[in-house]
Amino acid sequence: MAAAAAAPAGDNPYGLLQALEEGGLISWTVFAILVIMSVGTFYILFTKFFEQQKIIKQGNSVRASFWNSPNLRDASGKLDAKSAYRAIVDDALVAQDQHGKLTNPIDQHDWMANSLQRSQGSIGARLGEGLAFLATVGSTSPFIGLFGTVVGIYRALIKIGSSGQASISAVAGPVGEALIMTALGLVVAVPAVLAYNWLIRRNKSIMEDLAAFTNDLHGYIMSEGKVKPQMVTANAGSAKVSANAQTRSAAAPTPAGTQPLTTGQTSTGQQAGTTTTDRR
């Protein structure tokens, strides 16, 4: 209490720095480890967020212009050089070229499926980099803070034993150190766990989009460009979805008068020189 009375007005004698000085080397070590964990958590959170946003933007670009290209190589040129979708397309083109060079050829369908799956798996592994660190921080930082807590309680018991009395002035410093270490462990753990779950959820959504694109690409290659995904647009304020005119099925009926004119045909679809019966 005398130390508290001697402290300047407004200065807390039981703050963080005072608690660390009270704990000595062990408290400073625990504090440094938790700070490193916290900095690493936010660094991974922001870097993975921007990486995910980039892939999501690339997916929107693919849906907007990729399938409108005349062939796969021209479509690949429209994508960014470091795009995840560009990597899948390039791997598909390489697999297509390599299939004819096999001395013991396997079915092209299986060869292409395996190549696309391997390419998609490498992108998924890259998206998952750093998430193990978040999981480690979320599961271990409370125990690291608890270690500082145990050390603080131990120091408080030593002071009680050496002084022979359990006064507030004797145990306030070590107990305050213990509580601060517990709080720091939780402060580091909670953002790490939240960031890990959020990034995992976004990675799952991205991988679903990549899997859909890979499946469409596989069908496009196997059909020699005859099978394309159906591009749809939703009208605002309406539940109706209209198909893109470029991707309509060839089997769909065409209204009369909308077909291109050919030799010997009128704009109504009748052969030139024919008449119709006047119905009155």
Backbone bond lengths (Angstrom), bond angles and torsions (degrees), N, CA, C in turn:
res aa  C-N    CA-C-N  psi(-1)  N-CA   C-N-CA  omega(-1)  CA-C   N-CA-C  phi
1 M - - - 1.468 - - 1.515 111.07 -
2 A 1.363 115.38 -32.12 1.463 119.17 178.56 1.518 110.71 -65.45
3 A 1.371 115.93 -36.98 1.460 119.15 178.10 1.514 110.91 -65.95
4 A 1.326 116.30 -38.14 1.459 119.82 178.62 1.513 111.30 -66.89
5 A 1.360 116.64 -36.74 1.457 119.78 -180.00 1.521 111.27 -70.45
6 A 1.339 115.96 -31.36 1.454 119.42 -179.33 1.514 112.57 -77.83
7 A 1.326 117.10 -17.36 1.461 120.58 -178.62 1.509 110.02 -68.77
8 P 1.327 118.68 148.28 1.460 121.78 178.12 1.521 110.98 -61.26
9 A 1.300 116.06 154.73 1.456 121.10 -179.66 1.520 109.85 -63.29
10 G 1.313 116.27 133.33 1.456 121.75 -179.72 1.504 113.81 87.22
11 D 1.332 120.41 -6.95 1.460 123.02 179.80 1.518 108.84 -94.02
12 N 1.358 116.58 130.37 1.461 121.13 -178.42 1.527 109.24 -91.74
13 P 1.335 118.04 115.62 1.465 119.59 -179.71 1.513 112.69 -76.08
14 Y 1.337 117.72 -5.36 1.461 120.71 -178.82 1.541 110.98 -120.43
15 G 1.324 116.34 34.33 1.451 120.70 178.67 1.516 112.45 -79.61
16 L 1.327 115.37 -170.26 1.461 121.11 -176.14 1.524 111.74 -65.38
17 L 1.332 116.62 -49.23 1.461 119.27 -178.44 1.530 111.56 -63.41
18 Q 1.337 115.41 -39.58 1.457 118.76 178.88 1.523 111.24 -65.26
19 A 1.358 115.32 -37.07 1.464 118.74 179.01 1.524 110.67 -67.70
20 L 1.334 116.97 -39.04 1.465 119.81 178.86 1.528 111.54 -67.10
21 E 1.325 116.25 -39.71 1.458 119.33 176.87 1.524 110.98 -65.83
22 E 1.325 115.66 -34.40 1.456 120.17 178.26 1.528 110.93 -67.33
23 G 1.332 116.75 -38.24 1.460 120.28 -177.54 1.503 114.11 -79.01
24 G 1.329 117.46 -22.71 1.448 119.90 177.74 1.522 112.93 79.34
25 L 1.327 115.80 -148.29 1.466 122.22 -173.11 1.528 112.20 -62.54
26 I 1.323 117.39 -39.93 1.469 120.06 -177.65 1.530 110.44 -63.81
27 S 1.311 117.41 -45.15 1.470 120.30 -179.63 1.520 111.36 -64.78
28 W 1.326 117.50 -41.43 1.456 120.40 178.57 1.529 111.10 -64.70
29 T 1.322 117.13 -37.26 1.470 120.62 179.25 1.522 110.88 -66.53
30 V 1.326 116.52 -46.19 1.465 120.45 178.41 1.525 110.56 -61.44
31 F 1.322 116.04 -42.83 1.466 120.65 179.80 1.526 110.94 -63.04
32 A 1.328 117.74 -42.67 1.466 121.27 -179.96 1.529 111.08 -64.29
33 I 1.336 117.44 -40.65 1.470 120.55 178.81 1.526 110.83 -63.16
34 L 1.329 116.71 -42.22 1.465 119.99 -179.71 1.526 111.46 -67.87
35 V 1.332 116.72 -35.65 1.471 119.36 177.86 1.525 110.32 -66.00
36 I 1.328 117.01 -43.39 1.468 120.47 178.01 1.522 110.80 -61.06
37 M 1.323 116.94 -42.21 1.463 120.99 178.00 1.521 110.96 -62.22
38 S 1.322 116.89 -41.97 1.458 120.11 -178.60 1.527 111.47 -67.12
39 V 1.323 117.16 -43.65 1.463 120.61 178.56 1.526 110.73 -63.01
40 G 1.340 116.78 -43.12 1.458 120.07 177.84 1.520 112.48 -63.04
41 T 1.331 116.74 -36.26 1.466 120.71 179.35 1.518 111.38 -62.70
42 F 1.324 117.14 -49.16 1.462 119.53 -177.85 1.529 111.36 -71.69
43 Y 1.327 117.70 -30.87 1.464 119.72 176.41 1.526 110.29 -64.23
44 I 1.320 117.23 -47.43 1.468 120.89 179.24 1.520 110.49 -65.34
45 L 1.326 117.01 -39.55 1.460 120.36 -179.85 1.520 111.35 -58.05
46 F 1.325 118.07 -49.15 1.467 120.89 -176.22 1.532 111.41 -73.45
47 T 1.327 117.84 -40.17 1.467 119.42 -179.47 1.525 111.28 -65.88
48 K 1.318 117.54 -42.57 1.464 119.97 178.86 1.527 111.02 -69.46
49 F 1.317 117.01 -33.54 1.464 120.02 177.98 1.525 110.39 -62.61
50 F 1.333 117.37 -47.96 1.464 120.23 -179.91 1.529 111.04 -66.74
51 E 1.321 117.46 -34.73 1.462 120.22 176.57 1.526 111.03 -64.97
52 Q 1.317 117.05 -42.11 1.455 120.62 178.19 1.526 111.26 -66.36
53 Q 1.328 116.73 -41.75 1.460 119.69 179.02 1.522 111.17 -61.50
54 K 1.318 116.93 -36.33 1.461 120.78 179.10 1.524 110.80 -64.34
55 I 1.329 117.45 -43.35 1.464 120.71 -179.62 1.531 110.43 -68.39
56 I 1.329 117.31 -38.33 1.466 120.39 177.91 1.529 110.11 -62.83
57 K 1.325 117.11 -41.34 1.463 120.82 177.21 1.523 110.94 -64.57
58 Q 1.323 116.57 -38.51 1.463 120.16 177.20 1.526 110.88 -64.06
59 G 1.326 117.50 -37.54 1.457 120.90 177.48 1.516 112.13 -63.05
60 N 1.330 116.88 -39.59 1.464 119.86 176.65 1.522 111.25 -64.33
61 S 1.333 116.50 -36.94 1.463 119.73 178.33 1.523 111.09 -67.35
62 V 1.319 117.27 -36.84 1.467 120.81 178.28 1.519 110.61 -63.01
63 R 1.324 116.02 -45.43 1.464 119.03 -179.30 1.524 112.04 -66.36
64 A 1.331 116.88 -25.12 1.455 119.51 -176.14 1.522 113.17 -82.90
65 S 1.335 118.78 -36.97 1.461 119.04 -170.49 1.518 115.44 -136.44
66 F 1.329 119.02 -15.26 1.457 119.74 -170.95 1.523 112.03 -64.28
67 W 1.326 117.54 -48.19 1.463 120.45 -173.25 1.520 112.73 -79.01
68 N 1.323 117.91 -1.01 1.462 120.02 176.37 1.523 112.82 -89.19
69 S 1.340 117.37 -2.67 1.463 121.28 -178.59 1.516 110.81 -77.10
70 P 1.343 117.71 152.13 1.472 120.34 -177.82 1.521 113.64 -69.42
71 N 1.328 118.00 -30.11 1.457 120.15 179.11 1.520 108.96 -147.49
72 L 1.329 114.90 172.78 1.461 120.52 -172.28 1.523 112.20 -70.31
73 R 1.303 117.55 -35.36 1.473 119.36 -178.48 1.521 111.14 -70.25
74 D 1.322 117.19 -38.97 1.465 119.09 175.36 1.525 110.79 -65.60
75 A 1.332 116.40 -37.90 1.459 120.00 178.38 1.521 111.19 -65.24
76 S 1.336 116.80 -38.28 1.462 120.32 178.31 1.518 111.62 -63.40
77 G 1.324 117.47 -33.91 1.461 121.01 179.56 1.512 113.51 -67.65
78 K 1.334 118.06 -19.66 1.458 121.29 179.51 1.525 112.46 -79.42
79 L 1.322 117.27 -14.86 1.462 121.46 -177.24 1.523 110.51 -91.05
80 D 1.323 115.47 155.95 1.463 120.68 177.49 1.519 110.22 -62.25
81 A 1.329 115.40 148.14 1.470 120.39 -176.49 1.527 111.85 -61.73
82 K 1.341 117.52 -34.83 1.458 121.96 -177.97 1.515 112.01 -103.78
83 S 1.319 116.45 20.86 1.455 120.34 -178.86 1.519 110.89 -75.11
84 A 1.339 115.89 145.36 1.462 120.34 175.86 1.522 110.24 -64.71
85 Y 1.330 117.38 -38.37 1.459 120.84 177.84 1.528 110.96 -67.91
86 R 1.327 116.89 -36.00 1.462 120.19 177.18 1.530 110.48 -64.19
87 A 1.332 116.73 -37.96 1.461 120.44 179.14 1.528 110.89 -63.50
88 I 1.333 117.46 -39.73 1.460 120.73 179.09 1.532 110.45 -66.18
89 V 1.326 116.80 -43.77 1.463 120.54 -179.69 1.526 110.60 -64.63
90 D 1.331 117.15 -43.68 1.464 119.97 179.69 1.529 111.08 -63.41
91 D 1.318 116.69 -40.58 1.468 119.58 177.51 1.530 110.89 -64.37
92 A 1.327 116.87 -35.98 1.463 119.95 177.85 1.522 111.22 -66.41
93 L 1.330 117.18 -40.78 1.463 120.60 178.02 1.532 111.30 -65.65
94 V 1.332 116.51 -40.02 1.469 119.86 177.74 1.521 110.12 -64.58
95 A 1.333 117.11 -42.80 1.462 120.53 179.43 1.525 111.08 -64.24
96 Q 1.325 116.34 -36.13 1.462 120.14 178.69 1.528 110.97 -66.05
97 D 1.338 116.42 -39.45 1.464 119.77 178.61 1.526 112.21 -72.01
98 Q 1.329 116.68 -34.08 1.462 120.35 -176.92 1.520 112.96 -76.94
99 H 1.311 117.49 -22.39 1.461 119.48 -176.01 1.526 111.61 -61.29
100 G 1.323 116.88 -38.89 1.461 119.58 -179.35 1.515 113.96 -73.94
101 K 1.331 117.78 -11.09 1.453 121.35 -179.06 1.529 112.97 -96.10
102 L 1.324 117.74 -1.83 1.452 120.51 -178.59 1.523 109.85 -70.83
103 T 1.339 116.76 133.49 1.467 120.85 178.57 1.516 111.60 -72.08
104 N 1.322 116.09 -29.33 1.465 120.84 176.62 1.518 107.47 -125.26
105 P 1.336 117.21 79.01 1.472 120.44 -170.51 1.526 112.79 -59.94
106 I 1.332 114.31 142.24 1.454 121.41 171.64 1.519 107.71 -107.29
107 D 1.306 115.37 173.70 1.454 119.73 -179.19 1.527 109.83 -60.07
108 Q 1.315 116.85 133.52 1.453 120.82 -176.77 1.523 111.93 -62.72
109 H 1.318 116.00 -33.50 1.461 120.01 178.44 1.527 110.34 -60.86
110 D 1.328 117.49 -48.07 1.464 120.80 -179.12 1.522 111.07 -67.75
111 W 1.329 117.08 -40.49 1.460 120.55 -179.88 1.531 111.00 -62.52
112 M 1.309 117.13 -43.66 1.459 120.60 -179.79 1.523 111.11 -69.61
113 A 1.327 117.58 -40.32 1.465 120.69 179.60 1.522 111.05 -62.40
114 N 1.326 117.07 -42.92 1.463 120.30 179.31 1.528 111.32 -65.73
115 S 1.319 117.06 -39.93 1.460 120.57 -179.95 1.529 111.11 -65.56
116 L 1.320 117.04 -43.99 1.459 120.35 179.40 1.526 111.48 -67.07
117 Q 1.321 116.18 -37.83 1.461 119.24 178.16 1.527 111.39 -65.24
118 R 1.324 116.92 -39.48 1.456 120.51 177.73 1.531 110.78 -65.52
119 S 1.314 117.65 -41.09 1.458 121.08 178.42 1.520 111.24 -64.59
120 Q 1.323 116.53 -42.71 1.460 120.28 178.89 1.526 111.04 -66.00
121 G 1.321 116.88 -37.46 1.462 120.11 178.84 1.514 112.69 -65.24
122 S 1.323 117.89 -36.40 1.463 120.49 178.74 1.530 110.95 -66.54
123 I 1.320 116.78 -36.07 1.467 119.60 177.45 1.529 109.98 -68.57
124 G 1.324 116.98 -40.20 1.458 119.76 177.29 1.523 112.14 -62.86
125 A 1.329 116.58 -38.50 1.469 119.92 177.88 1.522 111.05 -65.42
126 R 1.328 116.47 -37.20 1.464 119.88 178.58 1.526 111.30 -68.43
127 L 1.315 117.18 -36.89 1.461 119.95 177.49 1.531 111.55 -67.60
128 G 1.313 116.90 -29.18 1.456 120.49 -178.78 1.513 114.88 -84.16
129 E 1.339 117.57 -2.59 1.461 119.92 179.76 1.530 110.40 -65.62
130 G 1.313 116.27 133.35 1.454 121.95 178.42 1.511 114.39 92.57
131 L 1.327 117.61 -18.72 1.458 119.51 -178.87 1.522 111.65 -70.66
132 A 1.330 117.01 -28.32 1.461 119.39 176.73 1.527 110.77 -64.18
133 F 1.338 116.64 -33.66 1.467 119.73 176.67 1.519 110.85 -64.21
134 L 1.335 116.78 -41.98 1.462 119.86 178.07 1.527 111.22 -62.31
135 A 1.327 116.30 -42.23 1.464 119.43 178.60 1.528 110.87 -64.17
136 T 1.325 116.81 -38.94 1.459 120.53 179.30 1.526 111.12 -65.70
137 V 1.329 116.32 -43.69 1.466 120.13 179.15 1.525 110.58 -63.42
138 G 1.321 116.34 -43.85 1.459 119.41 -178.32 1.510 113.42 -64.32
139 S 1.320 117.17 -29.50 1.464 119.86 -176.75 1.525 113.53 -94.16
140 T 1.332 118.42 -23.05 1.468 120.32 -174.32 1.522 114.25 -107.30
141 S 1.333 118.73 -27.24 1.465 119.54 -176.38 1.528 113.19 -60.71
142 P 1.343 121.44 -36.46 1.472 117.86 175.44 1.528 112.69 -61.49
143 F 1.320 117.10 -34.85 1.458 119.68 179.90 1.529 111.22 -74.06
144 I 1.341 116.73 -32.48 1.461 119.14 175.25 1.525 109.91 -65.81
145 G 1.338 115.96 -43.20 1.460 118.77 174.35 1.514 112.18 -63.18
146 L 1.320 117.19 -35.65 1.465 120.83 177.93 1.528 111.53 -65.37
147 F 1.333 115.80 -32.84 1.461 118.69 176.06 1.523 110.43 -62.10
148 G 1.335 116.88 -43.14 1.455 119.85 175.00 1.515 111.92 -63.09
149 T 1.336 116.18 -34.39 1.461 119.83 177.31 1.517 111.10 -64.36
150 V 1.318 116.28 -44.94 1.468 120.22 179.95 1.524 110.80 -61.48
151 V 1.322 116.25 -41.95 1.465 119.86 179.19 1.528 110.30 -63.36
152 G 1.337 117.64 -40.79 1.461 120.42 178.94 1.517 111.83 -64.25
153 I 1.316 117.64 -43.53 1.471 120.88 178.13 1.527 110.12 -63.84
154 Y 1.312 115.83 -39.50 1.468 119.55 178.64 1.529 110.87 -61.83
155 R 1.323 117.14 -42.13 1.459 120.44 178.00 1.516 111.40 -65.71
156 A 1.339 116.78 -36.17 1.465 119.54 177.31 1.524 111.08 -64.15
157 L 1.331 117.45 -41.17 1.462 120.41 178.65 1.523 111.64 -65.87
158 I 1.316 116.65 -36.57 1.463 119.75 177.64 1.526 110.38 -63.92
159 K 1.333 117.07 -41.53 1.463 119.79 178.80 1.520 111.20 -65.71
160 I 1.332 115.66 -38.51 1.465 118.37 178.36 1.523 110.21 -63.51
161 G 1.331 116.37 -43.03 1.457 119.47 -179.65 1.512 113.32 -67.86
162 S 1.339 117.23 -37.46 1.470 119.37 -178.75 1.511 113.01 -74.85
163 S 1.356 116.53 -33.51 1.468 119.53 -179.66 1.517 112.50 -87.64
164 G 1.313 117.05 -21.87 1.461 120.57 -179.61 1.505 114.10 79.03
165 Q 1.314 118.33 7.42 1.457 121.70 178.42 1.526 109.86 -146.97
166 A 1.338 115.96 145.52 1.470 121.63 -178.32 1.521 109.79 -99.28
167 S 1.318 116.88 59.11 1.456 121.10 179.80 1.533 110.03 -80.52
168 I 1.334 114.80 158.87 1.451 120.19 179.43 1.524 111.12 -61.99
169 S 1.311 117.33 -38.95 1.457 120.20 -178.79 1.520 112.12 -64.81
170 A 1.314 117.89 -24.90 1.461 121.04 -177.71 1.524 112.34 -83.58
171 V 1.322 117.09 -33.73 1.471 120.06 -172.64 1.514 113.20 -110.08
172 A 1.332 118.26 -6.74 1.469 119.91 -176.01 1.522 111.26 -62.08
173 G 1.321 117.99 -44.09 1.460 121.24 -178.95 1.518 113.13 -62.87
174 P 1.354 119.48 -56.35 1.465 120.36 -179.94 1.526 113.82 -62.44
175 V 1.341 117.18 -39.33 1.463 119.32 179.45 1.533 110.54 -67.94
176 G 1.330 116.75 -40.16 1.458 119.61 176.20 1.519 111.53 -61.77
177 E 1.329 116.72 -39.42 1.463 120.99 175.79 1.522 111.07 -60.74
178 A 1.327 116.71 -42.49 1.462 120.86 -179.72 1.518 111.33 -63.44
179 L 1.332 117.25 -43.82 1.461 120.39 -178.75 1.526 111.10 -67.64
180 I 1.314 117.01 -37.82 1.466 120.26 179.07 1.520 110.48 -63.71
181 M 1.332 118.14 -41.78 1.458 121.12 179.50 1.530 111.30 -64.86
182 T 1.323 116.34 -37.89 1.471 119.22 176.41 1.528 110.98 -63.30
183 A 1.337 115.68 -44.00 1.466 119.60 179.76 1.524 111.21 -64.46
184 L 1.328 117.91 -40.87 1.463 120.29 179.63 1.523 111.44 -63.30
185 G 1.328 117.19 -40.04 1.464 119.76 177.54 1.514 112.27 -60.64
186 L 1.335 117.48 -40.39 1.464 120.77 179.13 1.523 111.31 -71.79
187 V 1.333 117.03 -37.49 1.461 120.44 179.69 1.521 110.90 -63.00
188 V 1.315 117.35 -34.18 1.461 120.92 179.00 1.527 110.82 -78.95
189 A 1.326 118.03 -36.54 1.471 121.69 -173.55 1.525 112.42 -72.86
190 V 1.323 117.63 -42.77 1.467 120.72 -173.05 1.534 112.12 -62.59
191 P 1.349 120.74 -49.59 1.476 118.69 177.40 1.521 113.02 -61.73
192 A 1.350 117.26 -34.10 1.463 119.35 -179.58 1.523 111.00 -65.25
193 V 1.330 116.72 -42.63 1.466 120.13 -179.89 1.527 110.68 -67.22
194 L 1.329 116.77 -43.58 1.468 119.78 179.05 1.530 111.11 -63.26
195 A 1.326 117.02 -43.48 1.461 120.49 179.64 1.526 110.93 -64.14
196 Y 1.311 117.10 -40.15 1.464 120.71 -179.66 1.528 110.85 -62.45
197 N 1.319 117.59 -48.85 1.463 120.66 -178.74 1.528 111.46 -65.03
198 W 1.317 116.99 -38.47 1.469 120.45 -179.11 1.518 111.14 -68.00
199 L 1.317 117.55 -44.63 1.458 120.96 -179.78 1.525 111.53 -67.79
200 I 1.321 117.24 -37.28 1.469 120.55 176.93 1.522 110.20 -61.78
201 R 1.309 116.81 -42.01 1.465 120.61 179.72 1.524 111.11 -64.32
202 R 1.328 117.75 -41.76 1.458 120.72 178.63 1.526 111.05 -68.64
203 N 1.321 117.57 -38.52 1.463 120.68 176.49 1.524 111.39 -60.77
204 K 1.319 116.43 -39.19 1.459 120.24 179.01 1.530 110.98 -63.09
205 S 1.327 116.69 -42.01 1.459 120.43 178.93 1.531 110.89 -65.62
206 I 1.338 117.14 -40.80 1.464 120.81 179.17 1.519 110.92 -65.07
207 M 1.327 117.26 -42.15 1.453 120.36 -179.27 1.520 111.41 -67.06
208 E 1.317 118.07 -31.10 1.464 120.40 175.25 1.527 110.40 -65.52
209 D 1.330 116.95 -41.36 1.470 120.06 176.89 1.527 111.06 -65.12
210 L 1.321 117.19 -41.22 1.460 120.42 178.25 1.524 111.54 -64.88
211 A 1.339 116.15 -38.19 1.462 119.24 178.45 1.522 110.99 -65.16
212 A 1.340 116.84 -39.75 1.467 119.87 177.58 1.524 111.00 -64.99
213 F 1.320 117.23 -41.40 1.463 120.70 178.61 1.538 110.54 -65.76
214 T 1.319 116.73 -40.87 1.463 120.26 178.82 1.518 111.11 -62.77
215 N 1.314 117.24 -40.74 1.467 120.79 178.52 1.531 111.14 -64.77
216 D 1.337 116.33 -42.69 1.469 119.84 177.85 1.526 110.97 -64.28
217 L 1.327 115.96 -40.28 1.461 119.81 179.40 1.525 111.36 -65.29
218 H 1.319 115.81 -38.72 1.467 120.18 177.78 1.527 111.00 -61.84
219 G 1.316 115.98 -46.16 1.460 119.61 177.94 1.516 112.69 -64.41
220 Y 1.327 117.12 -36.07 1.460 120.97 178.98 1.527 110.82 -64.28
221 I 1.329 116.81 -43.24 1.468 120.28 -178.29 1.518 110.75 -71.09
222 M 1.309 117.36 -42.98 1.458 120.20 -177.83 1.523 112.45 -67.16
223 S 1.333 117.41 -27.18 1.468 120.88 179.72 1.519 112.28 -96.85
224 E 1.353 116.34 6.10 1.463 121.33 -178.49 1.525 111.81 57.68
225 G 1.311 115.56 41.52 1.457 121.19 175.50 1.502 115.98 86.48
226 K 1.316 118.73 3.74 1.464 120.71 -178.15 1.524 112.66 -84.67
227 V 1.325 117.10 -21.83 1.466 121.30 -179.43 1.513 108.66 -109.00
228 K 1.333 115.14 118.70 1.460 121.68 177.80 1.519 108.91 -128.49
229 P 1.336 116.36 153.62 1.473 117.90 176.52 1.513 110.57 -67.51
230 Q 1.305 116.74 146.86 1.451 121.98 -179.33 1.517 108.77 -81.62
231 M 1.310 116.91 115.02 1.447 122.20 179.21 1.515 108.74 -83.42
232 V 1.332 116.99 125.16 1.452 121.83 -177.03 1.511 109.27 -120.79
233 T 1.329 114.66 150.78 1.462 121.50 175.39 1.509 108.34 -130.30
234 A 1.308 116.70 135.81 1.468 121.79 -178.59 1.520 109.33 -99.46
235 N 1.354 117.34 131.99 1.445 122.16 177.19 1.518 109.52 -75.85
236 A 1.323 117.06 135.22 1.453 121.03 -179.15 1.521 109.40 -64.53
237 G 1.339 115.89 133.77 1.454 121.61 178.74 1.504 114.43 75.61
238 S 1.306 118.73 10.51 1.459 121.82 -179.67 1.499 109.23 -138.59
239 A 1.321 116.37 147.11 1.460 121.33 -179.98 1.513 111.82 -86.81
240 K 1.332 116.84 -4.03 1.457 119.72 -178.51 1.527 109.66 -76.05
241 V 1.321 116.95 140.43 1.459 124.07 178.45 1.516 107.31 -120.90
242 S 1.333 116.17 123.64 1.467 121.05 -179.15 1.513 109.82 -105.20
243 A 1.307 117.12 139.37 1.471 121.58 -179.52 1.512 109.65 -78.05
244 N 1.294 116.42 148.25 1.459 122.54 176.25 1.529 109.41 -66.24
245 A 1.312 116.09 138.75 1.460 119.55 -175.70 1.515 112.40 -64.15
246 Q 1.334 116.99 -27.40 1.455 119.71 -178.42 1.514 112.72 -76.49
247 T 1.329 117.98 -16.30 1.456 121.00 -176.06 1.521 112.50 -116.65
248 R 1.311 117.81 16.22 1.455 119.31 177.81 1.514 110.18 -69.10
249 S 1.303 114.77 149.93 1.461 119.24 -179.30 1.520 110.06 -69.03
250 A 1.326 114.09 142.20 1.465 118.95 -179.98 1.518 111.79 -68.38
251 A 1.342 116.65 -20.36 1.463 120.24 -178.54 1.523 112.39 -81.79
252 A 1.330 118.77 -7.68 1.454 121.25 -177.56 1.523 109.27 -68.43
253 P 1.345 119.04 138.68 1.465 120.84 -179.90 1.514 111.03 -66.57
254 T 1.321 115.98 144.41 1.457 122.08 179.75 1.512 109.19 -107.45
255 P 1.320 118.27 127.55 1.467 119.77 -179.37 1.512 111.22 -59.88
256 A 1.305 114.97 150.83 1.462 120.58 -179.95 1.511 110.13 -64.46
257 G 1.332 114.72 139.56 1.452 119.70 178.84 1.498 114.39 90.97
258 T 1.337 117.42 -8.72 1.461 120.22 -179.24 1.507 112.19 -99.16
259 Q 1.348 118.17 -8.71 1.449 120.96 178.71 1.522 109.74 -77.22
260 P 1.342 118.44 149.89 1.474 119.90 177.95 1.520 111.50 -64.99
261 L 1.324 116.55 143.39 1.457 121.87 -177.65 1.524 110.03 -71.29
262 T 1.320 115.59 141.70 1.455 122.26 175.06 1.514 108.77 -123.47
263 T 1.333 116.19 171.15 1.461 120.99 -177.75 1.517 110.61 -61.01
264 G 1.339 115.99 131.22 1.452 120.61 178.19 1.506 113.90 80.36
265 Q 1.353 117.94 18.47 1.460 120.24 -178.89 1.515 109.31 -130.52
266 T 1.340 115.84 139.75 1.454 120.72 180.00 1.512 109.37 -90.95
267 S 1.321 115.63 175.05 1.463 121.02 -177.52 1.511 112.48 -67.56
268 T 1.347 118.60 -17.54 1.456 121.45 177.91 1.499 112.74 -90.53
269 G 1.317 117.73 0.78 1.456 121.02 178.63 1.501 113.66 92.19
270 Q 1.380 120.40 0.34 1.448 123.17 179.90 1.513 110.19 -89.38
271 Q 1.301 115.90 154.29 1.455 120.96 176.44 1.534 109.25 -70.58
272 A 1.325 114.03 143.56 1.460 118.44 179.41 1.507 110.37 -62.34
273 G 1.306 116.40 141.16 1.474 120.65 176.32 1.530 112.44 91.36
274 T 1.327 119.37 -4.14 1.463 121.30 178.61 1.496 108.70 -95.80
275 T 1.300 117.28 153.50 1.452 122.96 179.57 1.501 108.98 -120.65
276 T 1.267 115.20 162.25 1.457 121.82 178.03 1.512 109.27 -115.92
277 T 1.301 114.94 150.53 1.459 120.30 -179.07 1.518 109.31 -75.43
278 D 1.302 115.83 130.97 1.454 120.73 179.39 1.519 108.00 -79.47
279 R 1.362 114.45 117.76 1.469 118.80 179.49 1.528 108.77 -99.60
280 R 1.196 114.39 117.26 1.457 120.30 178.64 1.520 109.11 -124.75
